[in-house]
């Protein structure tokens, strides 16, 4: 027994020493740079964002609802207010409304850079109109914020890019490498005529960019669990998505004589089963890279866990599973978005169907999703029908590449003591289409904790907007 206790004690001591050594060797991956001087801006940039918001460039699922005059008006406004950009750059229209602006650089051999944003916005839900504090297309300034649909998603970025470029052109600046601005018009409805078409044009023209930067990650003060510092999360990959229709037919009848099984009952059981049996949590490659960058900046106990993922993975999974964002980071998620059945209160319907959307981890295919659903619901009476093409992205940017290091340096000069970390984007962006021409596709906007994204009272703080202009200005200047 004494020998056994000695062995256990020695093993415990070895474990403690190993954990501590790995913790102390877990060094910061952050860079030390001089902060850049704030760009001096007047409020004309704010007025331009306000005006941009006023154009109802809405993307509807029903293409017939599109107001083409809003897009024409918006682009005429851009030409008028950014005269140097539109006179000194080559302007190309794709499928009428999408834009490619080509800023030619000095070098014929340097790899170009592509900066992206989109012109379109999502509609305002009729049920939420009264909850807005201002007219959602007014661009009204209130309490230091510019309100309106598109303030964050994504006219804030688009206008900030153009403001930065116009300032550089006024100074006679010519970039070393070519810079392309890619402004799609249908990102909110899959980007098929915009970004997808433009990405193919770049591929056909054999354009090989050093990197692509689209919307995605943000600057955040509080959204990284366990981190007490400001973080800038740069998307190096994004989740895929698959949508399935589940449908069941069982003869219905009068509600006074219900059968033991009805279409609604059976489909409801299947939906509940999918909710109760989620995909397994996993710390994939992208998530591990994220932890490698934020871990060294955390308090000692959290740092110890991040430095010893081989031991503390169950604890990390448990912590991340407790919030919607954290949970979506570590697993393929399941969301029932539509449930249809029934037409009359005293008639049991003979058919029920539901639409279920899955946001998949990199490497999870449609076949994996269908297999999971079949196993969980265990009901052969329910038909499973894929909706649309889905998306199975595989692109993951290399954080050791000079392009990520350059982004990290530029962001680090944006705000003192900021922690820059690669991460997995939970939604889909236009940037995914550019994975066909570059593995270095990044997703980041330089705004802190945006509010109202796709919801009520979408807004951007004026000081953050101006800082964002400075970010794009420095990014383009340093290229």
N, C-alpha and C positions, 0 to 999 in steps of 0.2 A: 504493500500500500504506500509506503514512504517513497519507493522508487517511482511509482505511478504519479504521485503528487509532484515529485521533482520533475518528471517528464512534462506534466501538464503545466507546471510553473515555468519551465524553460520555454515551452511552446508559446505560452501567453506572453512571456517577456520578449521573445522573438517577434511575435505579432505586433506588440506595442512599439518596439524599436523600428520595425519595418514601416509601420504607419507614420511614425514621427519623421523618419528619414525622408520618406516620399513627400511628406507635407513640407518639410524645410527645403527640399529640392524643387518644389513646385513654384517655379519662378514666373514673374509677371511677363506677359507678352505685349504689354502696352509700350508705346513709344513716347519719347520726350521730345517735343518740338516747341518752337517759339510760336506763341499765338499770333495770328495775323491781325493787322490793324483793321478795325471795323470800317466797312465801306460807308462813306458819307452819302446818305440818301435823304432826299426830301419826300414829301408825301405824295408825289405824283405816282410813285409805284403803287401806293395804296389805292389811289383813285383808279389806276389801271386794273387792279385786281377786282375792285368793286364793279367796274364796267364789264369785265370779263364774266363775272357771275351773272350779270343781268341778261346775258344771252342764254336762252333756254335750249341749250344743245343736248337735249335729252335722248338717250337711247332707249327705245321700247322693244320688247320682245316681238311685237307686231310692227314690222318695218313700215307698214302703211301709215303709221302714226308719226313718223319722223317729220320734223319741221325743217326742211332744207334751208329755209330763209334764215333760221337762227344760226346755222353753220356758216352760211355765206356772210351774214352780218358779223359774226365773231371773227372770221378771217380778215374781213375788210378792216375791222377795228385793229387787228394785230399789225397789218401792213401800215396803217396810218400812224400807230403809236410806236412802232419799232422800225423807223425808216431805214436805218443803217443795216439792220439785220436783213431786211427784205430787199435791199438794193445791192448789198455787197456779197450776199450768199446766193448760191444757185437754189432756186425754189422749184420743187417738183410736186405736183398733185397726183395722188394715187387713188383710183376709184372715186374721183371727184372731190372728196372731202379730207382725206388723209394727207399729211404734209411731210415731205423730206426737205430739210434745209441743209445744204452742204457748204461748210466753211472751210475753204482750202487753206492748208498750212504751208509752211516753208519747205518742209522736207518731203521728198518724193518717196522715201523709203520707210519713214516712221509709220508705225501702225496707227490707223485712225481710232477714234473713240466715238461711241454712239450714246447720246443722252436722250432719254425718252420721257414722254408725258402723254396724257390723252386729253382730247378736247371734250369728250362727252361726259355726261353725268347721269345718275339714276333719277327716276321720277320721284315726286313727292307723293307719299301715300295719302289718299283722300282722308283716311281716318285720323291722320296725325297733323293735318294742316293747322288745326286750331291750337296745337301744342307749340308751334313755332312762336318765338318771341318777336320775330320780324317777318316781313315778306321773304320767303325763301329764295327769291331771285332778285332781291333788292341790293344785295351787297352792302347792307347798312352797317355802319360802324357803331358798336355799342360796348361800353366798358372796356375799351382797348382791344376789341376783337372785330374782325370783319366777318359778318355772318352771311351764309348763303350756300346753296347747293353747289359744290365744286370747290369751295374754299380750301378744302384739304384734298379732295379726290376729284380731279387732280389738277385743277386750274391754278392752285397755289404754286405747284411745282413748275407748271408750264410758264406762267408769268415770271416766276423767279429766274428761270433759265434765260428767258428773253431779256429781262432786265439786266442780268449779269453780262450777257453778250453785248447788249447795246452800250453799256458802260465801257467795255473793253474796246469796242469799235470806235467810240468817241476818242479814246486815247491812242488810236492808230495801231492797236495791238493786232498782230497776226500770229496765230498759234503755230507751234512747231509742227504738230501733226494735224491732219484733217480732223475736223469735228463735224459730226452729223447730228442734227436734231430730228427726231422721229416722233411726230405727233399724230397718233391714230385717232379715228373718229368713232370707233365702235367697241372700245375695250369692255364696256359694261354688258355687251351682248356677244362675248367670245372673241372679238377682234378679228373675225374671219376676213373681212374686206379691207381692214386697216393693217394692223401689225403683221398678221400672217402673210398677207400679200406683199408687204414691204420687206419682210424678212426674206422672202423668196427672191425679191429683186436684188437684194444685197448678195444673196448666195449666187445668183446667176451672174452678177457682175464681179464675183470673186473678191468681194470686200472682206478683209480679214482683220477685224477690230482687236485692239489690245484689250478692250473691255467694253461692256454695255452696262449702262446704269438706268434702271427704271424705278418706279415706285415700289414700296414694300416695307422695309424696316424703318424705324423711327428713332428719335432720341427720347428716352424715357427716364423719369425720376423714380418710378415706383413699380414698374411691371416685371422686373427680374427678381424672382423669389430669393431672399437672403442677401441681396446686394444693397448696400446703403450708399451707393454712389450713383451719379448720373451715368447712364449707359446709352451707347449708340449701337443698335443692332442692325447689322448689314446682312441682308438675305444672300446666301450663297447657293440656295436651292429653294424650291417650293414644292408644296404638297400637290399631288395629283387629285383627280376627282373622278368618281363614277356615280352614275344615277341609275337606279333600278326601279321598274314598276312591278309591284306585287299585286296580283289579281286573283280573285277566287270567285267561283260561281257555285251557288247552292240554291236550289229552288226555294223561293220565298213563300209568303202567304199572309194571312191575316194575323195581326198582332195579338189577337185574343187566343190564338192557338200556336204558340211558337214551338218550333222543333228544338231538340236539345243542342243542335249545332246550326248556326246561321252564318251567312257570309261575313257580317260585321264581327261576330264573336270570334270566328277563326282568324280573321285578318288582324283583329285587335290583339289576340294572343301572340301572333307572330311578331307584331310590332313591339310589344312589351318584352318578348324574348330577346329581340335584337338589342333593345335598350339595356336589358339586364345582363347580357353576355357580350360585352364589347370586345374588340380586338385586343390582343395582348399588348401590354406596354413594352416599349423597347427603347434603349438609348442607342439610336443609330449613329452612323458616322458623323452626320451633321450636328446632332445634338451633343455628341462627345466633344466636337471641336468648340462648340459654344461654351461648354463647361470648362474646357481647357483655358479659355480666354477670360471668363469671369471668375473662375475659381480662385486664382491667386489674389484677387482684389477683395475677397470676402473676409469676414471675421474668422478667427482661427478655427473654430469648430466646423463651420461650413467649408472652409478651405480644406480642412483635413478630409472631409467627405468627398470633395471634388478631386482631391489628389489621390484618393484611394477608391476609385470607382469599382474596382474588382471586389471590394469588401462592402461598400455602402450603396451599391446600385439599388437594392430593394428600398432603402430609406429614401433615396433620391426620387425613385418612381412614386413612392407614397406621397411625398411633398408635392410633386408636380401634378399628381392626379387630383389634387384638392381644388384646383382652379380651372375654369374652362380653357384659358389660354395654355396653362401648363399641361393639362390633360391632352389637348390637341397637339402639343409639341411632341409627345412621346408615344402617340398611338394613332392609328387610322380611326377616324371618328364616324359615328352613325347618326344621321339626323333625318327624321321623318318630316317632310315639308308639306305634303298634301295628302289628305285622306278623303275619299269620296265614296258615299254610299247613301242610298235612300232618297225618296222623293215625297213621302207622305207619312204623317205621324202614326197611322194605324196599318201601315203596309210594311211587312218585313221584306227588305230588298233581297233580290236573288243574286246580286253581284256587289262586290266591294273591291276597291283598288286604292293603293297608296303609292306615293312617290317617296323613295328613300335615297338621300344623298350621302355619299361617302367621300370624305377627304382623306386621301391615302398617303401613307408614308412612302418615301422613295423606294422603288423596287416592288411595291404592291401593285399587282395587275388586276385587270377586270376579272380574270379567271380566279384569282385569289379571293376577290370580294364575293363572287357568286358562290364559290365553294363554302365560304364562311356562312353566308346567308342560308344556304341549303342545310348545312349542319345544324345551325342554331334553331331554325324554325321547324325543322323535321316534319314538314307537312307537304306531301307530294301533290295535294290538291291545289296548292298555291302556285300559280305560274309566275316565273321570274323573267322579266323582259328588260334588257338593257335599253337605256334611253340615250340617244346621241352617240357621238364617237368617244366621249370620255377623254381622259388625259392621263398618260403614264410617263411623267417626266423622269429623266435619268441624269440631267445636267447638275453637276455640283462644282462650283468654282473652287479653285485651288488657293488656299490662304497663304501658301508659300510663294505664290507668283507675285511679281513686282506690282501688278495692277492692284491687288488687295492691299499691299503695303502702302501704295500711293494713296489709296482711298483712306486707309487708316491714318496716315500722316495728316491728310487734309482735314479729316473729321477731328483729329486730336488737337489741331490748331483752332478749331471752331469754338471749343469751350474748355476751360481749365479743369483738369482732373477727370476728364470723361473717359469712360471705359468702352473701348470699341471691341465688339465681339461678332463673329459670324453666327448666323442662326438660320433656322428653317422657316420660310414664309408660309403661313397657314392658308392663305388664299391663292388665287390664280392671278397672274399679271400678264400684260402683253409681252413682257420680257421672255416668257417661255418659248416663244416662236424663234427667238434669236439664238437659242441653244444650238440650232442647226449651223450657225456660222461661228460660234465662239463658246468655249466652255466657261469663259470668264464673264458670266452674266450676273450682275449684282442688282440688288433691290433695296433702295434706301431713299428716304426723303429727309431733309435736314430740319425737321420741325419737331418740337417737344410735345409729347402726349396729346396728339390731335383729338379733338372732341367732335362728336356728332357724325362720325364717319358712316355714311349710308343711313343715317337716322335723323333725329330731330335736332334742330339748332346746330347744324354743322357750322364750324367756325374756326378761325385761325387767329392767334394773337398777333397783333401788328408787329411787336418787337421780334417775335419768332420768324415772321414772314421776312422781315428785313435781314435778319441773320441768315436766313436761307438764301437770299439773293447773294449775300457775301460768300456763302459756301460755294455756290455755283461759279461765282466770279473767280474765286481762288482756284477752284478745281480746273476751270478752263485755262486760266492764266498759267498754271503750273504744268499743264500737259506738254 
